[in-house]
Amino acid sequence: IVKQAVGEERFDQTVQNRETAKQLYKTFVPQMRKFGLGDVGLNIVERIENGAGGSYSGLNKLVNLSLQEAEPLQTMRHESLHAMKDLGFFTP
């Protein structure tokens, strides 16, 4: 019987999360560019402090997405709308 070393499971999860983040980044950045958000950054994190699936920072022009989010595409689109509003894409 082979036992996992302490922390090995956590390491495996981190490696898996890193690969998932890379794939999401490769998929979402071109979509954000199509939305006209080429100047807005994308940050994919393990989790967001308040438990949200995503957030947008107008100060940093940055969309944050959590790997804990069940629907990352929907969340990216939602946060992109916040970015578009902040950048003046919509007029009253």
KEVEXMAR-645194 format. One record per atom (N, C-alpha, C): residue number from 1; atom name; chain; x, y, z. Coordinates in Angstrom, 2 decimals. Layout:
<pts>
+-----+-------+--------+---------+---------+---------+
! num ! atomo ! cadena !      c1 !      c2 !      c3 !
+-----+-------+--------+---------+---------+---------+
! NUM !    CA !      A !       X !       Y !       Z !
...
+-----+-------+--------+---------+---------+---------+
</pts>
This chain:
<pts>
+-----+-------+--------+---------+---------+---------+
! num ! atomo ! cadena !      c1 !      c2 !      c3 !
+-----+-------+--------+---------+---------+---------+
!   1 !     N !      A !    0.86 !   -1.18 !    0.00 !
!   1 !    CA !      A !    0.00 !    0.00 !    0.00 !
!   1 !     C !      A !    0.90 !    1.23 !    0.00 !
!   2 !     N !      A !    0.62 !    2.13 !   -0.93 !
!   2 !    CA !      A !    1.36 !    3.38 !   -1.01 !
!   2 !     C !      A !    0.52 !    4.48 !   -0.39 !
!   3 !     N !      A !    1.10 !    5.19 !    0.54 !
!   3 !    CA !      A !    0.39 !    6.30 !    1.19 !
!   3 !     C !      A !    0.89 !    7.62 !    0.61 !
!   4 !     N !      A !   -0.02 !    8.56 !    0.50 !
!   4 !    CA !      A !    0.41 !    9.89 !    0.05 !
!   4 !     C !      A !    1.11 !   10.61 !    1.18 !
!   5 !     N !      A !    2.12 !   11.35 !    0.82 !
!   5 !    CA !      A !    2.82 !   12.16 !    1.81 !
!   5 !     C !      A !    1.91 !   13.32 !    2.21 !
!   6 !     N !      A !    2.15 !   13.82 !    3.41 !
!   6 !    CA !      A !    1.37 !   14.97 !    3.88 !
!   6 !     C !      A !    1.59 !   16.13 !    2.91 !
!   7 !     N !      A !    0.52 !   16.72 !    2.45 !
!   7 !    CA !      A !    0.61 !   17.85 !    1.54 !
!   7 !     C !      A !    0.62 !   17.45 !    0.08 !
!   8 !     N !      A !    0.80 !   16.18 !   -0.22 !
!   8 !    CA !      A !    0.86 !   15.74 !   -1.61 !
!   8 !     C !      A !   -0.49 !   15.95 !   -2.32 !
!   9 !     N !      A !   -1.57 !   15.65 !   -1.63 !
!   9 !    CA !      A !   -2.90 !   15.85 !   -2.21 !
!   9 !     C !      A !   -3.12 !   17.33 !   -2.52 !
!  10 !     N !      A !   -2.70 !   18.18 !   -1.62 !
!  10 !    CA !      A !   -2.81 !   19.63 !   -1.82 !
!  10 !     C !      A !   -1.98 !   20.06 !   -3.02 !
!  11 !     N !      A !   -0.78 !   19.51 !   -3.15 !
!  11 !    CA !      A !    0.08 !   19.82 !   -4.29 !
!  11 !     C !      A !   -0.59 !   19.39 !   -5.59 !
!  12 !     N !      A !   -1.14 !   18.17 !   -5.62 !
!  12 !    CA !      A !   -1.83 !   17.68 !   -6.81 !
!  12 !     C !      A !   -2.98 !   18.61 !   -7.19 !
!  13 !     N !      A !   -3.74 !   19.07 !   -6.21 !
!  13 !    CA !      A !   -4.86 !   19.98 !   -6.46 !
!  13 !     C !      A !   -4.36 !   21.31 !   -7.01 !
!  14 !     N !      A !   -3.25 !   21.81 !   -6.47 !
!  14 !    CA !      A !   -2.68 !   23.07 !   -6.94 !
!  14 !     C !      A !   -2.24 !   22.95 !   -8.40 !
!  15 !     N !      A !   -1.60 !   21.84 !   -8.74 !
!  15 !    CA !      A !   -1.17 !   21.62 !  -10.12 !
!  15 !     C !      A !   -2.39 !   21.56 !  -11.04 !
!  16 !     N !      A !   -3.42 !   20.85 !  -10.61 !
!  16 !    CA !      A !   -4.66 !   20.76 !  -11.40 !
!  16 !     C !      A !   -5.30 !   22.13 !  -11.56 !
!  17 !     N !      A !   -5.34 !   22.92 !  -10.49 !
!  17 !    CA !      A !   -5.90 !   24.26 !  -10.55 !
!  17 !     C !      A !   -5.12 !   25.15 !  -11.51 !
!  18 !     N !      A !   -3.79 !   25.00 !  -11.49 !
!  18 !    CA !      A !   -2.95 !   25.80 !  -12.38 !
!  18 !     C !      A !   -3.28 !   25.49 !  -13.84 !
!  19 !     N !      A !   -3.46 !   24.22 !  -14.15 !
!  19 !    CA !      A !   -3.79 !   23.81 !  -15.52 !
!  19 !     C !      A !   -5.18 !   24.32 !  -15.91 !
!  20 !     N !      A !   -6.13 !   24.23 !  -15.00 !
!  20 !    CA !      A !   -7.48 !   24.74 !  -15.25 !
!  20 !     C !      A !   -7.44 !   26.24 !  -15.50 !
!  21 !     N !      A !   -6.67 !   26.95 !  -14.68 !
!  21 !    CA !      A !   -6.55 !   28.40 !  -14.83 !
!  21 !     C !      A !   -5.96 !   28.76 !  -16.19 !
!  22 !     N !      A !   -4.95 !   28.02 !  -16.63 !
!  22 !    CA !      A !   -4.34 !   28.29 !  -17.94 !
!  22 !     C !      A !   -5.36 !   28.11 !  -19.06 !
!  23 !     N !      A !   -6.15 !   27.04 !  -18.97 !
!  23 !    CA !      A !   -7.16 !   26.78 !  -20.00 !
!  23 !     C !      A !   -8.24 !   27.86 !  -20.02 !
!  24 !     N !      A !   -8.70 !   28.26 !  -18.84 !
!  24 !    CA !      A !   -9.70 !   29.33 !  -18.76 !
!  24 !     C !      A !   -9.14 !   30.63 !  -19.33 !
!  25 !     N !      A !   -7.90 !   30.94 !  -19.00 !
!  25 !    CA !      A !   -7.26 !   32.16 !  -19.49 !
!  25 !     C !      A !   -7.19 !   32.15 !  -21.02 !
!  26 !     N !      A !   -6.74 !   31.03 !  -21.58 !
!  26 !    CA !      A !   -6.63 !   30.91 !  -23.04 !
!  26 !     C !      A !   -7.99 !   31.05 !  -23.72 !
!  27 !     N !      A !   -9.03 !   30.62 !  -23.06 !
!  27 !    CA !      A !  -10.38 !   30.70 !  -23.63 !
!  27 !     C !      A !  -10.98 !   32.08 !  -23.45 !
!  28 !     N !      A !  -10.83 !   32.66 !  -22.27 !
!  28 !    CA !      A !  -11.55 !   33.89 !  -21.93 !
!  28 !     C !      A !  -10.91 !   35.17 !  -22.44 !
!  29 !     N !      A !   -9.59 !   35.24 !  -22.51 !
!  29 !    CA !      A !   -8.95 !   36.48 !  -22.96 !
!  29 !     C !      A !   -9.37 !   36.84 !  -24.39 !
!  30 !     N !      A !   -9.37 !   35.90 !  -25.33 !
!  30 !    CA !      A !   -9.85 !   36.26 !  -26.68 !
!  30 !     C !      A !  -11.32 !   36.71 !  -26.69 !
!  31 !     N !      A !  -12.14 !   36.12 !  -25.83 !
!  31 !    CA !      A !  -13.53 !   36.54 !  -25.75 !
!  31 !     C !      A !  -13.65 !   37.96 !  -25.21 !
!  32 !     N !      A !  -12.84 !   38.26 !  -24.20 !
!  32 !    CA !      A !  -12.86 !   39.62 !  -23.66 !
!  32 !     C !      A !  -12.41 !   40.63 !  -24.71 !
!  33 !     N !      A !  -11.43 !   40.26 !  -25.51 !
!  33 !    CA !      A !  -10.98 !   41.15 !  -26.60 !
!  33 !     C !      A !  -12.11 !   41.40 !  -27.59 !
!  34 !     N !      A !  -12.88 !   40.36 !  -27.91 !
!  34 !    CA !      A !  -14.02 !   40.52 !  -28.81 !
!  34 !     C !      A !  -15.05 !   41.47 !  -28.24 !
!  35 !     N !      A !  -15.15 !   41.52 !  -26.91 !
!  35 !    CA !      A !  -16.07 !   42.44 !  -26.25 !
!  35 !     C !      A !  -15.53 !   43.88 !  -26.24 !
!  36 !     N !      A !  -14.28 !   44.07 !  -26.71 !
!  36 !    CA !      A !  -13.66 !   45.38 !  -26.68 !
!  36 !     C !      A !  -12.92 !   45.66 !  -25.39 !
!  37 !     N !      A !  -12.60 !   44.60 !  -24.66 !
!  37 !    CA !      A !  -11.95 !   44.75 !  -23.36 !
!  37 !     C !      A !  -10.48 !   44.32 !  -23.40 !
!  38 !     N !      A !   -9.79 !   44.66 !  -24.47 !
!  38 !    CA !      A !   -8.39 !   44.30 !  -24.60 !
!  38 !     C !      A !   -7.49 !   44.93 !  -23.55 !
!  39 !     N !      A !   -7.92 !   46.05 !  -22.98 !
!  39 !    CA !      A !   -7.12 !   46.73 !  -21.94 !
!  39 !     C !      A !   -7.48 !   46.27 !  -20.53 !
!  40 !     N !      A !   -8.42 !   45.34 !  -20.42 !
!  40 !    CA !      A !   -8.83 !   44.84 !  -19.11 !
!  40 !     C !      A !   -8.12 !   43.51 !  -18.86 !
!  41 !     N !      A !   -7.50 !   43.39 !  -17.70 !
!  41 !    CA !      A !   -6.79 !   42.18 !  -17.36 !
!  41 !     C !      A !   -7.71 !   41.10 !  -16.81 !
!  42 !     N !      A !   -7.23 !   39.88 !  -16.85 !
!  42 !    CA !      A !   -7.95 !   38.73 !  -16.31 !
!  42 !     C !      A !   -7.05 !   38.03 !  -15.30 !
!  43 !     N !      A !   -7.57 !   37.86 !  -14.10 !
!  43 !    CA !      A !   -6.83 !   37.20 !  -13.03 !
!  43 !     C !      A !   -7.67 !   36.03 !  -12.54 !
!  44 !     N !      A !   -7.14 !   34.82 !  -12.67 !
!  44 !    CA !      A !   -7.87 !   33.64 !  -12.22 !
!  44 !     C !      A !   -7.21 !   33.17 !  -10.93 !
!  45 !     N !      A !   -8.02 !   33.14 !   -9.87 !
!  45 !    CA !      A !   -7.50 !   32.83 !   -8.54 !
!  45 !     C !      A !   -8.20 !   31.59 !   -7.99 !
!  46 !     N !      A !   -7.58 !   31.01 !   -6.99 !
!  46 !    CA !      A !   -8.17 !   29.81 !   -6.37 !
!  46 !     C !      A !   -9.52 !   30.13 !   -5.74 !
!  47 !     N !      A !   -9.59 !   31.25 !   -5.03 !
!  47 !    CA !      A !  -10.86 !   31.68 !   -4.44 !
!  47 !     C !      A !  -10.82 !   33.17 !   -4.17 !
!  48 !     N !      A !  -12.01 !   33.74 !   -4.06 !
!  48 !    CA !      A !  -12.15 !   35.16 !   -3.74 !
!  48 !     C !      A !  -12.62 !   35.24 !   -2.30 !
!  49 !     N !      A !  -12.04 !   36.17 !   -1.54 !
!  49 !    CA !      A !  -12.26 !   36.25 !   -0.10 !
!  49 !     C !      A !  -13.71 !   36.17 !    0.33 !
!  50 !     N !      A !  -14.59 !   36.91 !   -0.30 !
!  50 !    CA !      A !  -15.98 !   36.95 !    0.15 !
!  50 !     C !      A !  -16.81 !   35.79 !   -0.41 !
!  51 !     N !      A !  -16.16 !   34.84 !   -1.08 !
!  51 !    CA !      A !  -16.86 !   33.69 !   -1.61 !
!  51 !     C !      A !  -17.52 !   33.91 !   -2.95 !
!  52 !     N !      A !  -17.33 !   35.08 !   -3.54 !
!  52 !    CA !      A !  -17.92 !   35.38 !   -4.84 !
!  52 !     C !      A !  -17.23 !   34.57 !   -5.93 !
!  53 !     N !      A !  -17.93 !   34.38 !   -7.03 !
!  53 !    CA !      A !  -17.36 !   33.66 !   -8.16 !
!  53 !     C !      A !  -16.47 !   34.54 !   -9.01 !
!  54 !     N !      A !  -16.68 !   35.86 !   -8.90 !
!  54 !    CA !      A !  -15.89 !   36.79 !   -9.69 !
!  54 !     C !      A !  -16.03 !   38.20 !   -9.16 !
!  55 !     N !      A !  -15.19 !   39.07 !   -9.66 !
!  55 !    CA !      A !  -15.27 !   40.49 !   -9.29 !
!  55 !     C !      A !  -14.59 !   41.31 !  -10.38 !
!  56 !     N !      A !  -14.92 !   42.60 !  -10.39 !
!  56 !    CA !      A !  -14.27 !   43.53 !  -11.32 !
!  56 !     C !      A !  -13.75 !   44.70 !  -10.52 !
!  57 !     N !      A !  -12.50 !   45.07 !  -10.77 !
!  57 !    CA !      A !  -11.90 !   46.24 !  -10.13 !
!  57 !     C !      A !  -11.69 !   47.31 !  -11.18 !
!  58 !     N !      A !  -12.47 !   48.37 !  -11.10 !
!  58 !    CA !      A !  -12.32 !   49.48 !  -12.03 !
!  58 !     C !      A !  -10.99 !   50.20 !  -11.84 !
!  59 !     N !      A !  -10.52 !   50.24 !  -10.60 !
!  59 !    CA !      A !   -9.25 !   50.90 !  -10.30 !
!  59 !     C !      A !   -8.09 !   50.23 !  -11.03 !
!  60 !     N !      A !   -8.13 !   48.90 !  -11.07 !
!  60 !    CA !      A !   -7.05 !   48.15 !  -11.71 !
!  60 !     C !      A !   -7.40 !   47.65 !  -13.11 !
!  61 !     N !      A !   -8.63 !   47.91 !  -13.56 !
!  61 !    CA !      A !   -9.12 !   47.36 !  -14.83 !
!  61 !     C !      A !   -8.84 !   45.86 !  -14.88 !
!  62 !     N !      A !   -9.40 !   45.15 !  -13.90 !
!  62 !    CA !      A !   -9.08 !   43.75 !  -13.74 !
!  62 !     C !      A !  -10.32 !   42.93 !  -13.38 !
!  63 !     N !      A !  -10.56 !   41.89 !  -14.16 !
!  63 !    CA !      A !  -11.60 !   40.92 !  -13.85 !
!  63 !     C !      A !  -10.93 !   39.77 !  -13.10 !
!  64 !     N !      A !  -11.49 !   39.44 !  -11.94 !
!  64 !    CA !      A !  -11.00 !   38.32 !  -11.14 !
!  64 !     C !      A !  -12.03 !   37.20 !  -11.22 !
!  65 !     N !      A !  -11.58 !   35.99 !  -11.47 !
!  65 !    CA !      A !  -12.46 !   34.82 !  -11.50 !
!  65 !     C !      A !  -11.94 !   33.78 !  -10.53 !
!  66 !     N !      A !  -12.85 !   33.17 !   -9.79 !
!  66 !    CA !      A !  -12.50 !   32.14 !   -8.84 !
!  66 !     C !      A !  -12.58 !   30.76 !   -9.48 !
!  67 !     N !      A !  -11.61 !   29.92 !   -9.20 !
!  67 !    CA !      A !  -11.66 !   28.54 !   -9.67 !
!  67 !     C !      A !  -12.75 !   27.75 !   -8.95 !
!  68 !     N !      A !  -13.30 !   28.31 !   -7.88 !
!  68 !    CA !      A !  -14.38 !   27.66 !   -7.15 !
!  68 !     C !      A !  -15.73 !   27.86 !   -7.85 !
!  69 !     N !      A !  -15.78 !   28.77 !   -8.81 !
!  69 !    CA !      A !  -17.03 !   29.11 !   -9.50 !
!  69 !     C !      A !  -17.47 !   27.96 !  -10.40 !
!  70 !     N !      A !  -18.74 !   27.57 !  -10.26 !
!  70 !    CA !      A !  -19.29 !   26.46 !  -11.05 !
!  70 !     C !      A !  -19.52 !   26.85 !  -12.51 !
!  71 !     N !      A !  -19.80 !   28.12 !  -12.76 !
!  71 !    CA !      A !  -20.10 !   28.61 !  -14.12 !
!  71 !     C !      A !  -19.13 !   29.73 !  -14.49 !
!  72 !     N !      A !  -17.86 !   29.42 !  -14.76 !
!  72 !    CA !      A !  -16.88 !   30.48 !  -15.00 !
!  72 !     C !      A !  -17.17 !   31.32 !  -16.24 !
!  73 !     N !      A !  -17.72 !   30.73 !  -17.29 !
!  73 !    CA !      A !  -18.03 !   31.50 !  -18.51 !
!  73 !     C !      A !  -19.10 !   32.54 !  -18.21 !
!  74 !     N !      A !  -20.14 !   32.14 !  -17.54 !
!  74 !    CA !      A !  -21.21 !   33.07 !  -17.18 !
!  74 !     C !      A !  -20.67 !   34.19 !  -16.28 !
!  75 !     N !      A !  -19.81 !   33.84 !  -15.35 !
!  75 !    CA !      A !  -19.23 !   34.83 !  -14.44 !
!  75 !     C !      A !  -18.33 !   35.79 !  -15.18 !
!  76 !     N !      A !  -17.51 !   35.29 !  -16.11 !
!  76 !    CA !      A !  -16.64 !   36.16 !  -16.90 !
!  76 !     C !      A !  -17.48 !   37.16 !  -17.69 !
!  77 !     N !      A !  -18.56 !   36.68 !  -18.29 !
!  77 !    CA !      A !  -19.44 !   37.59 !  -19.05 !
!  77 !     C !      A !  -20.07 !   38.63 !  -18.14 !
!  78 !     N !      A !  -20.50 !   38.21 !  -16.96 !
!  78 !    CA !      A !  -21.11 !   39.14 !  -16.00 !
!  78 !     C !      A !  -20.11 !   40.22 !  -15.59 !
!  79 !     N !      A !  -18.90 !   39.80 !  -15.24 !
!  79 !    CA !      A !  -17.88 !   40.77 !  -14.82 !
!  79 !     C !      A !  -17.45 !   41.66 !  -15.99 !
!  80 !     N !      A !  -17.49 !   41.12 !  -17.20 !
!  80 !    CA !      A !  -17.18 !   41.93 !  -18.39 !
!  80 !     C !      A !  -18.21 !   43.04 !  -18.57 !
!  81 !     N !      A !  -19.45 !   42.77 !  -18.24 !
!  81 !    CA !      A !  -20.47 !   43.83 !  -18.30 !
!  81 !     C !      A !  -20.15 !   44.95 !  -17.32 !
!  82 !     N !      A !  -19.70 !   44.59 !  -16.12 !
!  82 !    CA !      A !  -19.28 !   45.63 !  -15.16 !
!  82 !     C !      A !  -18.14 !   46.46 !  -15.75 !
!  83 !     N !      A !  -17.19 !   45.79 !  -16.39 !
!  83 !    CA !      A !  -16.06 !   46.50 !  -17.01 !
!  83 !     C !      A !  -16.55 !   47.43 !  -18.11 !
!  84 !     N !      A !  -17.45 !   46.94 !  -18.96 !
!  84 !    CA !      A !  -17.98 !   47.76 !  -20.05 !
!  84 !     C !      A !  -18.69 !   49.00 !  -19.51 !
!  85 !     N !      A !  -19.47 !   48.81 !  -18.47 !
!  85 !    CA !      A !  -20.18 !   49.94 !  -17.85 !
!  85 !     C !      A !  -19.17 !   50.94 !  -17.29 !
!  86 !     N !      A !  -18.17 !   50.44 !  -16.58 !
!  86 !    CA !      A !  -17.15 !   51.29 !  -15.98 !
!  86 !     C !      A !  -16.38 !   52.08 !  -17.03 !
!  87 !     N !      A !  -16.15 !   51.46 !  -18.18 !
!  87 !    CA !      A !  -15.36 !   52.09 !  -19.24 !
!  87 !     C !      A !  -16.20 !   52.95 !  -20.19 !
!  88 !     N !      A !  -17.48 !   53.10 !  -19.89 !
!  88 !    CA !      A !  -18.33 !   54.01 !  -20.66 !
!  88 !     C !      A !  -18.88 !   53.43 !  -21.96 !
!  89 !     N !      A !  -18.99 !   52.10 !  -22.04 !
!  89 !    CA !      A !  -19.53 !   51.48 !  -23.25 !
!  89 !     C !      A !  -21.01 !   51.80 !  -23.42 !
!  90 !     N !      A !  -21.69 !   52.06 !  -22.31 !
!  90 !    CA !      A !  -23.13 !   52.31 !  -22.34 !
!  90 !     C !      A !  -23.42 !   53.76 !  -21.98 !
!  91 !     N !      A !  -24.41 !   54.32 !  -22.64 !
!  91 !    CA !      A !  -24.80 !   55.69 !  -22.32 !
!  91 !     C !      A !  -26.23 !   55.67 !  -21.80 !
!  92 !     N !      A !  -26.56 !   56.62 !  -20.92 !
!  92 !    CA !      A !  -27.92 !   56.66 !  -20.36 !
!  92 !     C !      A !  -28.97 !   57.01 !  -21.40 !
+-----+-------+--------+---------+---------+---------+
</pts>
